[in-house]
Amino acid sequence: MVNAPDVSVEEAKARLRDAFPAWSIIHTRDTGRWWATRGPLTRKILDRPSDVCADTAEELADKIRAVTRDE
């Protein structure tokens, strides 16, 4: 999906932002890691992680889905 070899980092970030509009998506060039943070936090999500990190864009998408599954 977002981590296909022919997809640029910017394209992967755009796809993640479209899929998860409540999250800010970050890719660090020096480490190649992916990060996502969200805010503002509401009572509904205070007990859930507000940031996740991953090695790939696809893994990041999976982690965001896991965090938001029951929301």
TORKEDO-355580 format. One record per residue: x, y, z of N, C-alpha, C, O, CB in turn. Coordinates in nm, 2 decimals, decimal comma, m for minus. Glycine has a CB too. Example, Ala and Ser with C-alpha at 12.3 -4.5 7.8 and 13.67 -1.06 7.14 Angstrom:
REM TORKEDO-355580
(site (1,32 m0,57 0,78) (1,23 m0,45 0,78) (1,32 m0,33 0,78) (1,42 m0,33 0,85) (1,13 m0,45 0,90))
(site (1,28 m0,22 0,71) (1,37 m0,11 0,71) (1,29 0,00 0,79) (1,34 0,11 0,80) (1,41 m0,06 0,57))
***
This chain:
REM TORKEDO-355580
(site (0,08 m0,12 0,00) (0,00 0,00 0,00) (0,09 0,12 0,00) (0,12 0,18 m0,11) (m0,09 0,00 0,12))
(site (0,12 0,18 0,12) (0,20 0,30 0,12) (0,35 0,28 0,12) (0,42 0,38 0,11) (0,16 0,38 0,24))
(site (0,40 0,16 0,12) (0,54 0,13 0,13) (0,59 0,06 0,01) (0,70 0,00 0,02) (0,57 0,06 0,25))
(site (0,52 0,06 m0,10) (0,57 0,00 m0,22) (0,70 0,06 m0,27) (0,72 0,18 m0,25) (0,46 0,01 m0,34))
(site (0,79 m0,02 m0,33) (0,92 0,03 m0,36) (0,92 0,15 m0,46) (1,01 0,23 m0,46) (1,00 m0,08 m0,43))
(site (0,82 0,16 m0,54) (0,81 0,27 m0,64) (0,74 0,39 m0,59) (0,71 0,49 m0,66) (0,74 0,22 m0,76))
(site (0,70 0,39 m0,46) (0,63 0,50 m0,39) (0,74 0,59 m0,32) (0,81 0,54 m0,24) (0,52 0,46 m0,30))
(site (0,74 0,72 m0,35) (0,84 0,81 m0,28) (0,79 0,83 m0,14) (0,68 0,81 m0,10) (0,85 0,94 m0,36))
(site (0,88 0,88 m0,06) (0,85 0,91 0,08) (0,74 1,01 0,09) (0,65 1,00 0,17) (0,98 0,97 0,16))
(site (0,75 1,12 0,00) (0,64 1,22 0,00) (0,51 1,16 m0,04) (0,41 1,20 0,02) (0,68 1,33 m0,09))
(site (0,51 1,07 m0,13) (0,38 1,01 m0,17) (0,33 0,92 m0,06) (0,21 0,92 m0,03) (0,40 0,93 m0,30))
(site (0,41 0,85 0,01) (0,37 0,76 0,12) (0,32 0,85 0,23) (0,22 0,82 0,29) (0,49 0,68 0,17))
(site (0,38 0,96 0,26) (0,33 1,05 0,36) (0,20 1,11 0,33) (0,11 1,12 0,41) (0,43 1,17 0,38))
(site (0,18 1,14 0,20) (0,05 1,20 0,16) (m0,06 1,09 0,17) (m0,17 1,12 0,21) (0,06 1,24 0,01))
(site (m0,03 0,97 0,14) (m0,13 0,86 0,15) (m0,16 0,84 0,30) (m0,28 0,82 0,33) (m0,08 0,73 0,09))
(site (m0,06 0,84 0,38) (m0,09 0,82 0,53) (m0,17 0,94 0,58) (m0,26 0,91 0,66) (0,04 0,81 0,60))
(site (m0,14 1,06 0,54) (m0,22 1,17 0,59) (m0,36 1,17 0,54) (m0,46 1,21 0,61) (m0,16 1,30 0,54))
(site (m0,38 1,12 0,42) (m0,52 1,10 0,37) (m0,60 0,99 0,45) (m0,71 1,01 0,48) (m0,52 1,07 0,22))
(site (m0,53 0,89 0,48) (m0,59 0,77 0,55) (m0,61 0,80 0,70) (m0,71 0,75 0,76) (m0,50 0,65 0,53))
(site (m0,53 0,89 0,75) (m0,53 0,92 0,90) (m0,52 1,07 0,92) (m0,42 1,12 0,97) (m0,42 0,84 0,97))
(site (m0,63 1,14 0,89) (m0,62 1,29 0,89) (m0,60 1,35 1,03) (m0,56 1,46 1,04) (m0,75 1,35 0,84))
(site (m0,63 1,28 1,14) (m0,61 1,33 1,27) (m0,47 1,31 1,32) (m0,43 1,36 1,43) (m0,71 1,25 1,37))
(site (m0,38 1,25 1,24) (m0,25 1,22 1,28) (m0,15 1,30 1,19) (m0,17 1,33 1,07) (m0,21 1,07 1,26))
(site (m0,04 1,35 1,26) (0,07 1,42 1,18) (0,17 1,31 1,15) (0,21 1,23 1,24) (0,14 1,53 1,27))
(site (0,21 1,30 1,03) (0,30 1,20 0,98) (0,44 1,26 0,96) (0,46 1,36 0,90) (0,25 1,13 0,85))
(site (0,54 1,19 1,01) (0,68 1,24 1,00) (0,77 1,12 0,96) (0,76 1,01 1,00) (0,73 1,29 1,14))
(site (0,86 1,15 0,86) (0,96 1,05 0,82) (1,10 1,12 0,84) (1,12 1,23 0,79) (0,94 1,01 0,67))
(site (1,19 1,06 0,92) (1,32 1,11 0,94) (1,42 1,05 0,84) (1,43 0,93 0,83) (1,36 1,08 1,09))
(site (1,48 1,14 0,78) (1,58 1,10 0,67) (1,70 1,03 0,73) (1,76 0,94 0,67) (1,62 1,22 0,58))
(site (1,75 1,08 0,84) (1,87 1,03 0,90) (1,86 0,88 0,95) (1,95 0,81 0,94) (1,92 1,12 1,01))
(site (1,74 0,85 1,00) (1,72 0,71 1,05) (1,63 0,63 0,96) (1,63 0,51 0,97) (1,66 0,72 1,20))
(site (1,55 0,70 0,88) (1,46 0,63 0,80) (1,33 0,58 0,87) (1,25 0,51 0,81) (1,52 0,51 0,73))
(site (1,32 0,63 0,99) (1,20 0,59 1,08) (1,08 0,67 1,04) (1,09 0,79 1,00) (1,23 0,60 1,23))
(site (0,96 0,62 1,07) (0,84 0,68 1,05) (0,77 0,71 1,19) (0,78 0,62 1,28) (0,74 0,60 0,96))
(site (0,71 0,82 1,20) (0,64 0,86 1,33) (0,50 0,92 1,30) (0,48 0,98 1,19) (0,73 0,96 1,40))
(site (0,41 0,90 1,39) (0,28 0,96 1,38) (0,24 1,01 1,52) (0,26 0,94 1,62) (0,18 0,86 1,32))
(site (0,19 1,13 1,52) (0,14 1,19 1,65) (0,00 1,25 1,62) (m0,03 1,28 1,51) (0,24 1,30 1,70))
(site (m0,07 1,25 1,73) (m0,21 1,31 1,71) (m0,24 1,40 1,83) (m0,19 1,40 1,94) (m0,31 1,20 1,70))
(site (m0,33 1,49 1,80) (m0,38 1,59 1,90) (m0,48 1,67 1,83) (m0,49 1,67 1,71) (m0,26 1,67 1,95))
(site (m0,56 1,75 1,90) (m0,55 1,75 2,05) (m0,62 1,63 2,10) (m0,71 1,56 2,04) (m0,62 1,88 2,10))
(site (m0,57 1,59 2,22) (m0,63 1,47 2,29) (m0,76 1,50 2,35) (m0,78 1,61 2,41) (m0,53 1,42 2,39))
(site (m0,85 1,41 2,33) (m0,99 1,43 2,39) (m1,01 1,32 2,50) (m0,93 1,23 2,51) (m1,10 1,42 2,28))
(site (m1,11 1,34 2,58) (m1,14 1,23 2,68) (m1,15 1,09 2,62) (m1,10 1,00 2,69) (m1,27 1,27 2,76))
(site (m1,20 1,09 2,51) (m1,22 0,96 2,44) (m1,09 0,88 2,41) (m1,09 0,76 2,42) (m1,30 0,97 2,31))
(site (m0,99 0,96 2,39) (m0,86 0,89 2,35) (m0,75 0,92 2,45) (m0,63 0,88 2,42) (m0,82 0,94 2,21))
(site (m0,77 0,97 2,56) (m0,67 1,00 2,66) (m0,60 0,87 2,71) (m0,48 0,88 2,74) (m0,72 1,07 2,78))
(site (m0,66 0,76 2,71) (m0,60 0,64 2,76) (m0,53 0,56 2,65) (m0,49 0,45 2,67) (m0,70 0,55 2,83))
(site (m0,53 0,62 2,53) (m0,46 0,55 2,41) (m0,34 0,63 2,38) (m0,32 0,74 2,40) (m0,56 0,54 2,29))
(site (m0,24 0,55 2,31) (m0,12 0,62 2,27) (m0,15 0,74 2,17) (m0,24 0,73 2,09) (m0,03 0,52 2,20))
(site (m0,07 0,85 2,19) (m0,09 0,96 2,10) (0,02 0,97 2,00) (0,03 1,06 1,92) (m0,10 1,09 2,19))
(site (0,12 0,88 2,01) (0,22 0,87 1,91) (0,27 0,73 1,89) (0,27 0,65 1,98) (0,34 0,96 1,95))
(site (0,31 0,70 1,77) (0,36 0,57 1,73) (0,48 0,58 1,64) (0,49 0,69 1,57) (0,25 0,48 1,67))
(site (0,56 0,48 1,63) (0,68 0,49 1,54) (0,69 0,35 1,48) (0,65 0,25 1,53) (0,81 0,53 1,61))
(site (0,76 0,35 1,36) (0,77 0,23 1,28) (0,89 0,24 1,19) (0,94 0,35 1,16) (0,64 0,19 1,21))
(site (0,93 0,12 1,13) (1,04 0,12 1,04) (1,00 0,15 0,90) (1,07 0,19 0,81) (1,11 m0,01 1,04))
(site (0,87 0,12 0,87) (0,81 0,14 0,73) (0,68 0,22 0,74) (0,62 0,22 0,84) (0,80 0,01 0,66))
(site (0,64 0,27 0,63) (0,51 0,34 0,62) (0,40 0,24 0,64) (0,30 0,28 0,71) (0,50 0,41 0,48))
(site (0,41 0,12 0,59) (0,30 0,02 0,61) (0,29 m0,02 0,75) (0,18 m0,03 0,80) (0,33 m0,10 0,52))
(site (0,40 m0,04 0,82) (0,40 m0,07 0,96) (0,34 0,04 1,04) (0,27 0,02 1,14) (0,54 m0,10 1,01))
(site (0,37 0,16 1,00) (0,31 0,28 1,07) (0,16 0,28 1,06) (0,09 0,30 1,15) (0,37 0,41 1,02))
(site (0,11 0,25 0,94) (m0,03 0,25 0,91) (m0,10 0,14 1,00) (m0,20 0,16 1,05) (m0,06 0,22 0,76))
(site (m0,03 0,02 1,01) (m0,08 m0,09 1,09) (m0,09 m0,05 1,23) (m0,19 m0,08 1,30) (0,01 m0,21 1,07))
(site (0,01 0,02 1,28) (0,01 0,06 1,42) (m0,10 0,17 1,45) (m0,16 0,16 1,56) (0,15 0,12 1,46))
(site (m0,12 0,26 1,36) (m0,22 0,36 1,38) (m0,36 0,29 1,38) (m0,45 0,32 1,46) (m0,22 0,47 1,27))
(site (m0,38 0,20 1,29) (m0,51 0,12 1,28) (m0,53 0,05 1,42) (m0,64 0,05 1,47) (m0,51 0,02 1,17))
(site (m0,42 m0,01 1,47) (m0,44 m0,08 1,60) (m0,48 0,01 1,71) (m0,56 m0,03 1,80) (m0,31 m0,16 1,63))
(site (m0,42 0,13 1,72) (m0,45 0,22 1,82) (m0,59 0,28 1,81) (m0,66 0,30 1,91) (m0,35 0,34 1,82))
(site (m0,64 0,30 1,69) (m0,77 0,36 1,66) (m0,88 0,26 1,64) (m0,99 0,30 1,61) (m0,76 0,46 1,55))
(site (m0,85 0,13 1,64) (m0,95 0,03 1,61) (m1,08 0,04 1,68) (m1,19 0,03 1,61) (m0,89 m0,11 1,64))
(site (m1,08 0,07 1,81) (m1,21 0,08 1,88) (m1,26 0,22 1,90) (m1,36 0,24 1,98) (m1,18 0,02 2,02))
(site (m1,21 0,31 1,83) (m1,26 0,45 1,85) (m1,38 0,48 1,76) (m1,43 0,59 1,76) (m1,15 0,55 1,81))
***
